[in-house]
Amino acid sequence: MSAGAIVEELERLGVELRAVGNDLEYEGPEEAISPELLERVKAHKADLVAIYSKTQTVAEEGCKPAEVVRLWSAAGPETRKLLAADWEPKVRCEKVIWKHPESGFYFSQEMAMHYLDDKIGNA
């Protein structure tokens, strides 16, 4: 099971997960968190921390993390590259746009990757 599937399952069960530093906290019905589900969360902790720490602003704007995960799953390595470079994603009209970490300007994923690749190539 992927981290994205876990996010969707937690939302379906009414469990809210959040990243606090490198840890995860959850809130929801006690009976929703089975020992088996808790083990799966622990097995995907690093991915879940990354998802929730990077989607906090998106969630504050009313988008559910599972929606963001579904959109990101198509991007794969490009998304990981942008996240590692501290670009912040936002969901607009079911598309992800990326906020430049220094300028604050927003770019499509294609333009953000082009910018990032140029920066890496010139470093």
N, C-alpha and C positions, 0 to 999 in steps of 0.2 A: 504494500500500500504506500502511496506517495504522501508527501507532506500536504499537498493540495487536497487529496481525498480526506485526510484527517481534519483539515480546516473545515471542509464541507460537512463532515460528520458532526463535528463539535457544534457548528451553527445549527444543524438540524436538531441536535439534542438540547439546544438552548444554553450551551456552555460558551462563555466569553473567555477567550484566551488573550493574554497581553504579554509583551516582552518587557521585562524590567532589567535593564543591563543585559547580562548574558543568561538570565534566568527567565522562566515562564511562570506566570500566575494564572489561575483560572477561577472563574466564578460561575456558579450555576447549580442546578439540582444535584444534590449529593449522589443520588442513585444513577445519574447519567454517566458518571465516571467509573467505569468498571476497571478492575485490575488489568484486564487485557488492553483496554483503551489507553490506560495510563502507561503501560509498557510501550505501546506504539508511539505515544507522544514522546516518551523518553528516547526512543530509538531515532526519532526525527527531530530531536531538540534543536540542533544547530540550524537546520532548514527552517523550523518554525520560528525561532528567534529572529532569523533574517527576514522572514516574511512579515512578522508582526512589527518589528522595529522599523522596517521600511514602509509599511503601509499605515502607520499611525495617522499621518495627516490625511490620507485617503479615507480612512475609516471615520475620521472626524467630520469629513465632508458628506457623510451619509452613504458611502459605498461600503459594502461588506468585504472583508478580506478574501472570502471565497471567490467573489467576482474578480478581484484583482489577480488572484492565483490563476484562475481560468484564463484570463487575458495574457498573463505572463508565460503560461506553459507553452504557448506557441513560439515564444521568442528564444527560450533556452539559453544558450551560451551568451548571446548578446545582452540579455537582461542581466545575467550574472556579472558581466563585464561592466555595465553601467552602474549597477549597485555597488560593486567593489570600488568604483571611482567616485562614490558619494553623490551620484546623480539621484534626484528624488522623483519618483513616479507620481503622476496624478492621472485619474481616469476622467476623460472628457468624451461624452458621446460614445461610450463603449470602446474608446481607443486610449491607449496609454501615451501620454506626453511626458517629457522628461525635463526637469528643472536643473539647469546648470548650477553646480555647487558654488561657483564664485560670482557669476553675473546675476543669477536669479532669473534669466530668460528661459523660456520654454521652447523645446525642440521636439519634432517628431522623432521616433526611434531611429529612423534612417539617418536623419541629420545629426542626432546625438552621437551615433556610432561613427559617422564620418568625422565629426569634430574630435572625438576621443581617439580614433585611429590616427588622425593627423598629429594630435598632441603627443601620442606615444611614439610615432615615427620620428618626430622632431626632437625627442628628448635625448 
